[in-house]
């Protein structure tokens, strides 16, 4: 932490009600995502960064994080399962039994009986979220402002739009993302300009390099340079799994990576993986999903593809 609790509380008190509500929601969702990711990794799932927490929780059958309460100070009205008064009370619920537990973060392992390494990873994730809050508050108190040129991109990320709307400083990670987007756009514009200058090439190149836009990643980019495949993966998805994929899509699961993990866990699909942890089933699942009438591609990245339904399937 970079701020003492008292200093953080004082800086938070300067924020408007709308700003405080937004940050509370972001903090809660961030902790929920960290918890779900670490619980999923404990079960052996490989989940790409940025996957919606609701979809990650579909992979879990035990504890999910439901929120936390900040009493403002240590209070006898807010207690750990062991009876200790708390200021911050974390809340979880068991997906199968519906049982709820309330505890301080230091007693996470004792009350949930999960692996110590998982507990450590969850605590580190929570600390990182608190660090980002402190970063934002320090920047706000020092009147930090982003370079206006960074905001001149074709489409601002949703979280950046929220910060701009609420007059909150950008986090360092948001600045890095904007710089990356800006650089990609400038590079694309330069290449386009150069291409127009050359109406006809002076010679036919032996090899043409195609530069893809950020939203047109090759579906088959799962092969790693350091990994030599002994046999090409099957592209056609097994017929017995196709109806399962449709069921997952209808239930609101849009992440191809999450669907792959569910097929492996619940329907004994091929569990082989690439060195990155991505299931070798991934290309087959994507090809099948994109062949279904009524499916829309929402987003594409090197790690995942997200889909939604435009009509009943």
C-alpha positions in Angstrom: 0.0 0.0 0.0 1.2 3.5 -0.7 -1.3 5.3 1.6 -2.2 4.8 5.2 -5.8 3.9 5.8 -6.6 7.3 7.4 -5.1 9.2 4.5 -7.0 7.1 2.0 -10.3 7.7 3.9 -9.7 11.4 3.9 -9.0 11.5 0.1 -12.0 9.4 -0.6 -14.2 11.8 1.4 -13.4 14.5 -1.0 -15.0 12.7 -3.9 -18.5 13.2 -5.1 -21.2 10.7 -4.3 -21.2 9.5 -7.9 -17.4 9.1 -8.0 -17.5 7.2 -4.7 -20.2 4.9 -5.9 -18.4 4.2 -9.1 -15.1 3.3 -7.3 -17.0 1.1 -4.9 -18.5 -0.9 -7.7 -15.1 -1.1 -9.5 -13.4 -2.3 -6.4 -16.1 -4.9 -5.6 -16.1 -6.3 -9.2 -12.3 -6.3 -9.2 -12.1 -8.4 -6.1 -14.8 -10.7 -7.4 -12.8 -11.2 -10.6 -9.5 -11.9 -8.7 -11.3 -14.4 -6.5 -12.9 -16.2 -9.4 -9.7 -16.3 -11.5 -7.7 -17.9 -8.7 -10.4 -20.4 -7.8 -10.6 -21.3 -11.5 -6.8 -21.7 -11.7 -6.9 -24.0 -8.7 -9.2 -26.3 -10.7 -6.8 -26.3 -13.6 -8.6 -23.9 -15.9 -6.7 -21.5 -18.1 -8.6 -18.3 -18.3 -7.4 -15.3 -20.4 -7.2 -11.8 -18.8 -10.4 -9.8 -19.4 -12.9 -12.6 -19.3 -16.2 -11.6 -17.8 -16.3 -12.7 -14.1 -19.8 -14.1 -14.6 -18.5 -16.5 -17.2 -15.5 -17.5 -15.1 -17.9 -18.3 -12.2 -19.8 -20.7 -14.5 -16.7 -22.9 -14.2 -16.8 -23.0 -10.5 -18.9 -25.3 -8.2 -17.7 -24.1 -4.8 -17.1 -20.6 -3.5 -17.8 -17.4 -5.3 -17.1 -13.9 -4.0 -20.3 -11.8 -3.5 -19.0 -8.6 -2.1 -17.5 -6.8 0.9 -18.6 -4.2 3.5 -16.5 -1.3 4.7 -17.8 -0.2 8.1 -15.5 2.9 8.1 -13.8 1.6 11.3 -13.5 -1.6 13.2 -17.0 -2.4 14.4 -18.5 -5.0 16.7 -21.5 -5.0 14.3 -19.2 -6.5 11.6 -17.5 -9.7 12.5 -15.4 -12.5 11.1 -16.7 -16.1 11.3 -14.4 -16.5 14.3 -16.1 -13.6 16.1 -13.4 -11.0 15.6 -14.7 -7.4 15.0 -13.8 -6.1 11.5 -13.7 -3.0 9.4 -13.6 -4.8 6.1 -15.8 -7.9 5.9 -15.6 -10.1 2.8 -18.5 -12.3 1.8 -18.7 -15.5 -0.2 -21.3 -18.0 -1.1 -21.1 -21.7 -2.0 -22.6 -22.3 -5.4 -23.8 -25.8 -4.6 -25.1 -25.5 -1.0 -25.9 -21.8 -0.9 -24.0 -21.5 2.3 -22.7 -18.0 3.0 -19.5 -17.0 5.0 -18.3 -13.7 6.3 -14.6 -13.1 7.2 -11.6 -10.8 7.3 -9.1 -11.4 4.6 -6.5 -12.7 7.0 -8.8 -15.6 7.9 -9.6 -16.6 4.3 -7.7 -19.9 4.5 -9.1 -21.0 7.8 -12.8 -20.5 6.8 -12.8 -21.7 3.2 -10.2 -24.5 3.5 -8.5 -23.6 0.2 -4.9 -24.1 -0.7 -2.4 -21.6 0.8 -1.0 -20.7 -2.6 -4.5 -19.8 -3.8 -5.1 -17.7 -0.6 -1.7 -15.9 -1.2 -2.6 -15.2 -4.9 -6.1 -13.8 -3.9 -4.5 -11.5 -1.2 -1.9 -10.2 -3.8 -4.7 -9.6 -6.2 -6.7 -7.6 -3.6 -3.6 -5.6 -2.7 -3.1 -4.7 -6.4 -6.7 -3.4 -6.5 -6.1 -1.3 -3.4 -2.8 0.0 -4.9 -4.7 1.2 -8.0 -7.2 3.0 -5.8 -4.3 4.7 -4.0 -2.7 5.6 -7.3 -6.0 7.3 -8.4 -6.4 9.2 -5.2 -2.8 10.5 -5.2 -3.2 11.6 -8.8 -6.5 13.3 -8.0 -5.1 15.2 -5.1 -2.2 16.4 -7.2 -4.4 17.5 -10.1 -2.8 15.0 -12.5 -4.1 15.2 -16.1 -3.6 12.9 -19.1 -2.0 14.1 -22.3 -5.0 15.2 -24.5 -3.4 13.5 -27.5 -3.8 10.1 -25.8 -7.6 10.5 -25.9 -7.5 11.1 -29.6 -8.1 7.5 -30.6 -10.9 6.1 -32.8 -12.6 4.4 -29.9 -11.8 4.9 -26.2 -11.9 1.8 -24.0 -15.1 1.7 -21.8 -13.2 2.2 -18.5 -11.4 5.2 -19.9 -14.7 6.7 -21.0 -16.0 6.3 -17.4 -13.0 8.0 -15.9 -13.3 10.9 -18.3 -17.0 11.3 -17.7 -16.5 11.2 -13.9 -13.4 13.5 -14.0 -11.2 10.8 -12.5 -7.5 10.5 -13.3 -6.4 7.6 -15.6 -4.5 4.7 -14.1 -1.0 4.0 -15.4 -2.3 0.8 -17.0 -5.0 2.8 -18.8 -2.3 5.3 -20.1 -0.2 2.3 -21.4 -3.3 0.9 -23.2 -4.0 4.2 -24.8 -0.4 4.7 -25.9 -0.5 1.2 -27.5 -3.8 2.0 -29.3 -2.5 5.3 -30.4 0.8 3.8 -31.7 -1.1 1.1 -33.6 -3.4 3.7 -35.2 -0.5 5.9 -36.3 1.4 3.0 -37.7 -1.7 1.9 -39.6 -2.2 5.4 -41.0 1.5 5.6 -42.0 1.3 2.3 -43.8 -1.8 3.3 -45.6 -0.2 6.5 -46.7 2.9 4.7 -48.0 0.7 2.2 -49.9 -1.0 5.0 -51.7 2.3 6.5 -52.8 3.2 3.3 -54.5 0.6 2.8 -57.2 2.5 0.0 -58.7 5.3 -2.0 -57.1 8.7 -1.9 -58.9 9.0 -5.6 -58.4 7.0 -8.5 -57.1 8.2 -9.3 -53.6 9.0 -12.9 -52.9 7.0 -12.8 -49.7 4.2 -10.5 -48.7 3.7 -9.6 -45.1 0.1 -8.8 -44.1 -0.3 -6.4 -41.2 -3.5 -7.2 -39.3 -5.6 -4.7 -37.4 -6.2 -5.2 -33.7 -9.6 -6.6 -34.4 -8.6 -9.2 -37.0 -6.5 -11.6 -35.2 -5.9 -14.9 -37.0 -8.1 -17.6 -35.5 -5.2 -20.1 -36.0 -2.6 -17.9 -34.3 -2.6 -20.4 -31.4 0.5 -22.1 -32.7 3.5 -20.8 -30.8 6.8 -20.2 -32.4 8.6 -22.3 -29.8 6.1 -25.2 -30.2 6.5 -27.8 -32.9 3.2 -29.6 -33.6 3.5 -33.3 -34.3 0.1 -33.4 -36.0 -2.3 -30.7 -37.1 -5.3 -30.2 -34.8 -8.8 -31.3 -36.0 -10.9 -28.4 -37.2 -14.3 -29.9 -37.2 -15.9 -30.0 -33.8 -17.1 -33.5 -32.7 -20.8 -33.8 -33.4 -21.6 -34.9 -29.9 -20.2 -31.6 -28.6 -22.0 -29.3 -31.0 -25.3 -29.3 -29.1 -23.4 -28.6 -25.9 -21.9 -25.5 -27.4 -25.3 -24.3 -28.5 -26.6 -24.8 -25.0 -23.8 -22.8 -23.5 -24.4 -20.0 -26.0 -28.1 -19.9 -25.2 -27.3 -19.7 -21.4 -25.3 -16.5 -22.0 -21.8 -17.9 -22.1 -20.1 -16.0 -24.9 -16.4 -16.7 -24.3 -15.0 -19.4 -26.5 -12.3 -20.1 -23.9 -14.8 -20.6 -21.2 -16.9 -22.9 -23.4 -13.8 -25.0 -24.2 -13.1 -25.4 -20.4 -16.7 -26.4 -19.8 -16.6 -29.0 -22.6 -13.4 -30.5 -21.1 -14.7 -30.5 -17.6 -18.3 -31.5 -18.1 -18.3 -33.5 -21.4 -14.8 -35.2 -21.5 -13.7 -33.2 -24.6 -10.0 -33.4 -25.6 -8.1 -31.7 -22.8 -4.8 -31.3 -24.6 -3.3 -27.7 -24.5 -0.8 -25.6 -26.2 2.2 -24.3 -24.3 0.3 -21.1 -23.5 -2.5 -23.1 -21.7 -5.0 -22.5 -24.5 -7.0 -25.7 -25.2 -6.3 -27.3 -28.6 -10.0 -27.6 -28.9 -10.3 -23.8 -29.2 -10.0 -23.4 -33.0 -12.7 -26.1 -33.6 -15.1 -24.5 -31.1 -14.6 -21.1 -32.8 -15.1 -22.5 -36.3 -18.3 -24.2 -35.3 -19.7 -21.2 -33.4 -19.1 -18.9 -36.3 -20.9 -21.3 -38.6 -24.1 -20.9 -36.6 -26.7 -18.5 -38.1 -27.7 -16.0 -35.4 -24.2 -15.7 -33.7 -22.4 -12.3 -33.7 -18.7 -11.8 -32.9 -18.4 -9.3 -30.1 -14.7 -9.1 -29.7 -11.5 -10.8 -30.9 -8.1 -11.0 -29.2 -5.1 -13.4 -29.5 -6.4 -15.1 -26.3 -10.2 -15.4 -26.8 -13.2 -14.7 -29.0 -16.5 -13.4 -27.5 -19.9 -14.0 -29.1 -23.5 -13.0 -28.6 -26.8 -14.2 -30.1 -28.8 -12.1 -32.4 -31.7 -14.6 -32.5 -32.7 -17.9 -31.1 -30.5 -20.9 -32.1 
